[in-house]
Amino acid sequence: MFWSATGGGVRRYLLTKHAWLEKQPGWRHTIAVPVPPATSAAGAEAVAAAGLATLPSLPFPGSGGYRLPLRRRAMGRVIAGLQPDIVEAGDPYRVAWAALDAARTRRIPAVAFCHSNLELMARMAAGQRFANAAASLARRYSRHLYERFDLVLAPSRNMQRHLLDCGLTRVAVQPLGVDTAMFHPSRASAAWRSAHGLDADARVLVYAGRFAAEKHLEVLVDAVERLGPPYVLVAIGAGPCPPATSARVRVIAFMSDTLALARALASADAFVHAGDQETFGLSAIEAMACGTPIAVRDAEGLAELVDGRCGIVVSRGSGAAFAEAIAALLATSLPDRRQAARSRAEASDWARVLPGLLVHYQGLLGHASPAAAPGATFTAAHAPPQP
């Protein structure tokens, strides 16, 4: 989920926010992340030029490119050394505590952006026998951590509800967004389909994101096998749990080129996602911006993206349920679905979303506008998910 060389929604959110904040008068933005240390002066300059600060970390084997930060005090010193006026922590692990340490040292506000639902993650990781006990511990830990922040941001109403249920009070909804100029229906390409061996009459279902257990890619594989010809699933991404390939399932490696990703999403007939832990669903709304209708699990943030016209929600997480929903989705008027998907995404353009995020920061800083805080600095600190 979080910062990785092979992408992810949070990484895209951070880079987009970085580019946007750099254009706002009087703001400087740095992303403090666990990346491999530079081995040369030129490498260090390149990292700094990209707006990154390196947090000490170790390789995280089997995680799909993530790194494991452990040294809380050292990370706190790095973050405090950036001299921020406000700090945002984007994970609930060691970096979050380091961000709090830095905020205490600097006597500045600390914001937490809740990109993951710890309770659901713990329940899934513990298995059926210990699920309730693990979920209870995760709830207690979430409250123990997040009550120390001045504000906790949730990307969906469902995530806000989970946080409020934990006993937290300073929680606000701050959705993510989409670049509607980059992700656009005009990116659709018959040549893309041809290049990947997809027949002109194929019903192309696309998934883009991490290949991880909580994404339930096996459900999508089962669904497309049940549907049979001419349905084909194209899974784009990287991670420890890639889907099994077959005549009906194609796997494409993670795309660092955003334009190439937009072309893939726009060229599909539908976007599919069986994950039940998504706090928002960034790749889903990027597909919608491309005019591609979506079939997603009726759970957490994904369900909030569907208004009934732009896609369909699937109440059960089985291959049979997804196969039925996908067939129903594509049996309706696709031009109408595509237009509805595009319209829904336009309301979430980053240009509409990010000013609201800045309002949260300004409220904590006590400023009415960026111009009222010349030289204000902001640091976003993020770490990888735990196994």
C-alpha positions as CSV (number, residue, x, y, z in Angstrom):
1,M,0.0,0.0,0.0
2,F,2.5,2.6,1.1
3,W,5.7,3.9,-0.5
4,S,7.4,1.5,-2.9
5,A,9.6,1.7,-6.0
6,T,6.9,-0.3,-7.7
7,G,4.2,2.3,-7.2
8,G,0.9,2.1,-5.3
9,G,-1.9,4.5,-4.6
10,V,-0.3,6.2,-1.6
11,R,2.9,6.9,-3.6
12,R,0.8,8.5,-6.4
13,Y,-1.1,10.6,-3.8
14,L,2.2,11.8,-2.3
15,L,3.8,12.7,-5.6
16,T,0.7,14.5,-6.8
17,K,0.4,16.4,-3.5
18,H,4.1,17.3,-3.7
19,A,3.8,18.7,-7.2
20,W,0.6,20.7,-6.2
21,L,2.0,22.1,-2.9
22,E,5.2,23.1,-4.6
23,K,3.1,25.5,-6.7
24,Q,1.4,27.1,-3.7
25,P,2.9,30.4,-2.5
26,G,5.0,30.1,0.6
27,W,5.0,26.3,0.9
28,R,7.8,23.7,0.8
29,H,7.0,20.0,0.9
30,T,9.2,17.0,1.6
31,I,8.3,13.4,1.5
32,A,10.3,11.4,4.2
33,V,10.3,7.8,3.2
34,P,12.3,4.6,3.7
35,V,14.3,4.3,0.5
36,P,17.7,2.8,0.0
37,P,20.5,5.3,1.1
38,A,22.3,7.1,-1.7
39,T,25.7,5.6,-2.5
40,S,27.1,8.8,-4.0
41,A,26.9,12.6,-3.8
42,A,25.1,12.6,-7.1
43,G,22.6,10.1,-5.9
44,A,21.9,12.1,-2.7
45,E,21.4,15.2,-4.8
46,A,18.9,13.4,-7.0
47,V,16.9,12.2,-4.0
48,A,16.8,15.7,-2.6
49,A,15.8,17.2,-6.0
50,A,12.9,14.8,-6.1
51,G,11.6,16.2,-2.8
52,L,12.5,13.1,-0.8
53,A,14.2,12.6,2.5
54,T,15.7,9.2,3.3
55,L,14.6,7.5,6.5
56,P,16.8,4.7,7.7
57,S,15.4,1.3,6.8
58,L,16.2,-2.3,5.9
59,P,15.1,-4.4,2.9
60,F,11.7,-6.1,3.5
61,P,12.0,-9.5,1.7
62,G,8.9,-10.8,0.0
63,S,7.0,-7.5,0.2
64,G,7.1,-6.4,-3.4
65,G,9.7,-3.6,-3.1
66,Y,8.9,-2.1,0.4
67,R,11.5,-1.4,3.1
68,L,11.2,-1.8,6.8
69,P,12.0,1.2,9.0
70,L,12.8,0.3,12.6
71,R,15.0,3.0,14.2
72,R,12.4,5.4,15.7
73,R,14.9,7.9,17.2
74,A,17.0,8.1,14.1
75,M,13.8,8.7,12.0
76,G,12.6,11.3,14.4
77,R,15.8,13.2,14.1
78,V,15.6,13.1,10.3
79,I,12.1,14.4,10.3
80,A,12.8,17.1,12.9
81,G,15.9,18.1,10.9
82,L,13.8,19.1,8.0
83,Q,12.4,21.8,10.2
84,P,8.7,21.3,9.3
85,D,5.9,23.5,10.6
86,I,3.5,20.6,10.3
87,V,4.0,16.9,9.8
88,E,1.7,14.2,8.3
89,A,2.3,10.5,9.1
90,G,0.9,8.2,6.5
91,D,1.3,4.9,8.3
92,P,0.5,3.5,11.8
93,Y,3.8,1.9,12.5
94,R,7.3,3.0,13.5
95,V,7.4,6.1,11.3
96,A,4.1,7.4,12.8
97,W,5.8,7.3,16.3
98,A,8.9,9.0,14.9
99,A,6.7,11.7,13.3
100,L,5.1,12.3,16.7
101,D,8.6,12.5,18.3
102,A,9.6,15.1,15.7
103,A,6.4,17.1,16.2
104,R,7.0,17.1,20.0
105,T,10.6,18.2,19.5
106,R,9.5,21.0,17.1
107,R,6.3,21.8,19.0
108,I,4.3,21.6,15.8
109,P,0.9,20.0,14.8
110,A,0.9,16.4,13.8
111,V,-1.6,14.9,11.3
112,A,-2.2,11.3,10.6
113,F,-3.6,10.1,7.3
114,C,-5.2,6.7,7.8
115,H,-4.4,4.8,4.6
116,S,-5.1,1.4,6.1
117,N,-7.6,-0.3,8.4
118,L,-5.5,-2.0,11.0
119,E,-8.5,-3.9,12.5
120,L,-9.4,-5.5,9.2
121,M,-5.8,-6.3,8.4
122,A,-5.3,-7.9,11.8
123,R,-8.5,-9.9,11.5
124,M,-7.4,-11.3,8.1
125,A,-3.8,-12.0,9.2
126,A,-4.8,-13.9,12.4
127,G,-7.2,-16.4,10.7
128,Q,-10.6,-17.4,11.8
129,R,-9.6,-18.8,15.2
130,F,-7.9,-15.7,16.5
131,A,-9.6,-13.0,14.3
132,N,-11.7,-11.4,17.1
133,A,-8.8,-11.2,19.6
134,A,-6.5,-9.7,16.9
135,A,-9.1,-7.2,15.8
136,S,-9.6,-6.1,19.4
137,L,-5.9,-5.6,19.9
138,A,-5.7,-3.6,16.7
139,R,-8.5,-1.3,17.8
140,R,-6.8,-0.6,21.1
141,Y,-3.5,0.1,19.3
142,S,-5.2,2.4,16.8
143,R,-6.7,4.5,19.6
144,H,-3.4,4.4,21.5
145,L,-1.6,5.8,18.5
146,Y,-4.1,8.2,16.8
147,E,-5.3,9.9,19.9
148,R,-1.8,11.5,20.1
149,F,-2.3,13.3,16.8
150,D,-3.9,16.7,16.5
151,L,-6.0,15.5,13.6
152,V,-6.7,12.1,11.9
153,L,-7.7,12.2,8.2
154,A,-9.8,9.4,6.7
155,P,-10.1,9.0,2.9
156,S,-13.6,7.6,3.1
157,R,-16.7,7.8,5.4
158,N,-16.3,4.2,6.2
159,M,-12.8,4.7,7.4
160,Q,-13.9,7.7,9.5
161,R,-16.6,5.5,11.1
162,H,-14.1,2.9,12.0
163,L,-11.9,5.5,13.7
164,L,-14.8,7.1,15.6
165,D,-15.8,3.6,16.7
166,C,-12.3,3.3,18.2
167,G,-13.1,6.2,20.5
168,L,-11.3,8.9,18.5
169,T,-12.9,12.3,18.2
170,R,-10.6,14.5,16.0
171,V,-11.3,12.7,12.7
172,A,-12.1,14.3,9.4
173,V,-12.9,12.9,5.9
174,Q,-10.3,13.8,3.3
175,P,-10.8,11.8,0.1
176,L,-8.1,11.2,-2.5
177,G,-8.4,12.4,-6.0
178,V,-7.6,11.7,-9.7
179,D,-5.8,13.5,-12.5
180,T,-8.7,13.8,-14.9
181,A,-6.4,15.2,-17.7
182,M,-4.1,12.2,-17.6
183,F,-6.7,9.6,-16.9
184,H,-9.1,10.3,-19.8
185,P,-11.3,8.3,-22.2
186,S,-9.2,9.6,-25.1
187,R,-6.4,7.2,-23.9
188,A,-8.4,4.2,-25.2
189,S,-6.3,2.4,-27.7
190,A,-7.1,-0.5,-30.0
191,A,-3.3,-0.9,-30.6
192,W,-2.9,-1.5,-26.8
193,R,-5.3,-4.4,-27.0
194,S,-3.7,-5.8,-30.0
195,A,-0.2,-5.5,-28.5
196,H,-1.3,-7.7,-25.6
197,G,-2.9,-10.3,-27.8
198,L,-6.5,-9.3,-27.0
199,D,-9.0,-9.9,-29.8
200,A,-11.2,-6.9,-30.9
201,D,-14.3,-8.7,-29.5
202,A,-12.7,-9.6,-26.2
203,R,-14.4,-8.5,-23.0
204,V,-11.4,-7.0,-21.2
205,L,-11.5,-6.8,-17.4
206,V,-8.6,-4.9,-15.8
207,Y,-7.2,-4.8,-12.3
208,A,-4.4,-2.4,-11.4
209,G,-2.7,-2.4,-8.0
210,R,-0.7,-4.4,-5.6
211,F,-0.7,-8.2,-5.8
212,A,-1.4,-8.8,-2.2
213,A,-3.6,-11.2,-0.2
214,E,-6.2,-8.6,0.8
215,K,-6.8,-7.7,-2.8
216,H,-8.4,-11.2,-3.4
217,L,-7.1,-11.6,-6.9
218,E,-8.0,-15.3,-6.7
219,V,-11.7,-14.2,-6.7
220,L,-11.2,-12.3,-10.0
221,V,-9.4,-15.3,-11.5
222,D,-12.3,-17.5,-10.5
223,A,-14.8,-15.0,-11.9
224,V,-13.2,-14.8,-15.3
225,E,-12.8,-18.5,-15.6
226,R,-16.5,-18.9,-14.8
227,L,-17.4,-16.3,-17.4
228,G,-15.3,-18.0,-20.1
229,P,-14.8,-16.6,-23.6
230,P,-14.7,-13.8,-24.6
231,Y,-13.8,-12.5,-21.1
232,V,-10.1,-11.9,-20.3
233,L,-8.7,-10.5,-17.0
234,V,-5.6,-8.3,-17.3
235,A,-3.9,-7.8,-13.9
236,I,-1.4,-4.9,-13.8
237,G,1.0,-4.6,-10.8
238,A,3.5,-6.2,-8.6
239,G,3.6,-7.9,-5.2
240,P,4.0,-11.1,-3.3
241,C,0.6,-12.7,-4.4
242,P,0.4,-12.5,-8.2
243,P,-2.6,-14.2,-9.9
244,A,-2.2,-17.5,-11.6
245,T,-2.0,-16.9,-15.4
246,S,-4.0,-18.9,-17.9
247,A,-5.7,-18.4,-21.3
248,R,-8.2,-16.1,-19.5
249,V,-5.7,-14.3,-17.2
250,R,-2.9,-12.0,-18.4
251,V,-0.4,-10.4,-16.0
252,I,1.4,-7.2,-16.9
253,A,4.3,-5.9,-14.7
254,F,3.9,-2.7,-12.7
255,M,3.8,0.4,-14.9
256,S,5.9,3.3,-13.8
257,D,4.6,5.3,-16.8
258,T,1.3,6.9,-15.8
259,L,0.4,7.5,-19.4
260,A,0.8,3.7,-20.1
261,L,-1.4,2.9,-17.1
262,A,-4.1,5.4,-18.3
263,R,-4.0,3.8,-21.7
264,A,-4.6,0.3,-20.2
265,L,-7.4,1.5,-18.0
266,A,-9.2,3.4,-20.8
267,S,-8.8,0.4,-23.2
268,A,-10.6,-2.0,-20.9
269,D,-14.4,-2.8,-20.9
270,A,-14.5,-2.8,-17.1
271,F,-12.3,-2.3,-14.0
272,V,-12.6,-5.0,-11.3
273,H,-11.5,-5.1,-7.7
274,A,-12.4,-7.8,-5.1
275,G,-10.5,-6.2,-2.2
276,D,-12.4,-5.8,1.0
277,Q,-10.0,-3.5,2.9
278,E,-9.6,-0.5,0.6
279,T,-9.9,2.8,2.5
280,F,-10.5,4.6,-0.8
281,G,-9.7,2.8,-4.1
282,L,-7.5,5.2,-6.1
283,S,-7.0,2.8,-9.1
284,A,-10.8,2.4,-9.3
285,I,-11.4,6.1,-9.6
286,E,-8.6,6.4,-12.1
287,A,-10.4,3.8,-14.2
288,M,-13.6,5.8,-13.9
289,A,-11.8,8.9,-15.1
290,C,-10.9,7.0,-18.2
291,G,-14.6,6.3,-18.7
292,T,-14.3,2.7,-17.6
293,P,-17.1,1.4,-15.5
294,I,-16.2,-0.6,-12.3
295,A,-17.3,-3.8,-10.6
296,V,-16.0,-3.7,-7.0
297,R,-16.6,-5.3,-3.7
298,D,-19.4,-3.7,-1.6
299,A,-17.0,-3.0,1.2
300,E,-15.2,0.0,2.8
301,G,-14.0,2.8,0.5
302,L,-14.6,1.1,-2.8
303,A,-18.4,0.9,-2.2
304,E,-18.5,4.7,-1.8
305,L,-17.2,5.3,-5.3
306,V,-20.2,3.7,-7.0
307,D,-23.4,5.7,-7.4
308,G,-25.4,3.0,-9.3
309,R,-24.8,4.3,-12.8
310,C,-21.0,4.3,-13.1
311,G,-20.6,0.7,-11.9
312,I,-21.8,-2.1,-9.7
313,V,-21.0,-3.3,-6.2
314,V,-20.8,-7.0,-5.4
315,S,-22.2,-7.9,-2.0
316,R,-20.4,-11.3,-1.7
317,G,-16.7,-11.9,-2.2
318,S,-17.0,-15.0,-4.3
319,G,-16.0,-15.7,-7.9
320,A,-19.5,-16.6,-8.7
321,A,-20.9,-13.4,-7.3
322,F,-18.3,-11.3,-9.3
323,A,-19.0,-13.3,-12.5
324,E,-22.7,-12.5,-12.2
325,A,-22.1,-8.8,-11.4
326,I,-19.7,-8.4,-14.3
327,A,-22.0,-10.0,-16.8
328,A,-24.8,-7.7,-15.6
329,L,-22.6,-4.6,-15.8
330,L,-21.6,-5.3,-19.4
331,A,-25.1,-6.3,-20.4
332,T,-26.2,-2.7,-20.0
333,S,-25.5,0.3,-22.2
334,L,-21.7,0.8,-22.0
335,P,-21.7,4.4,-23.4
336,D,-24.0,5.5,-20.6
337,R,-21.9,3.6,-18.0
338,R,-18.8,5.2,-19.4
339,Q,-20.2,8.7,-19.3
340,A,-21.4,8.2,-15.8
341,A,-18.0,6.9,-14.7
342,R,-16.3,9.9,-16.2
343,S,-18.7,12.4,-14.6
344,R,-18.3,10.8,-11.2
345,A,-14.5,11.0,-11.4
346,E,-14.5,14.6,-12.5
347,A,-16.0,15.6,-9.2
348,S,-12.8,14.1,-7.5
349,D,-10.2,15.8,-9.6
350,W,-7.1,16.6,-7.6
351,A,-7.7,20.3,-8.2
352,R,-10.9,20.0,-6.3
353,V,-9.6,17.7,-3.6
354,L,-6.2,19.1,-2.5
355,P,-7.5,22.6,-1.5
356,G,-9.6,20.9,1.1
357,L,-6.5,19.1,2.4
358,L,-4.7,22.5,2.7
359,V,-7.6,23.9,4.7
360,H,-6.9,21.1,7.3
361,Y,-3.3,22.1,7.5
362,Q,-4.0,25.8,7.7
363,G,-6.5,25.2,10.5
364,L,-3.9,23.5,12.6
365,L,-1.3,26.2,11.8
366,G,-3.8,28.9,12.6
367,H,-3.5,30.5,9.2
368,A,-6.3,31.6,6.8
369,S,-4.2,31.1,3.6
370,P,-0.8,29.9,2.4
371,A,0.2,33.5,1.9
372,A,-0.3,34.1,5.7
373,A,2.4,31.6,6.4
374,P,5.4,32.5,4.3
375,G,8.0,29.8,4.3
376,A,5.7,27.2,5.9
377,T,7.0,23.7,5.5
378,F,5.2,20.4,5.5
379,T,6.6,16.8,5.8
380,A,4.8,13.6,4.9
381,A,6.2,10.5,6.6
382,H,5.3,7.1,5.3
383,A,6.4,3.5,5.9
384,P,5.5,0.1,4.4
385,P,2.8,-2.3,5.6
386,Q,3.6,-5.0,8.1
387,P,3.4,-8.6,7.0
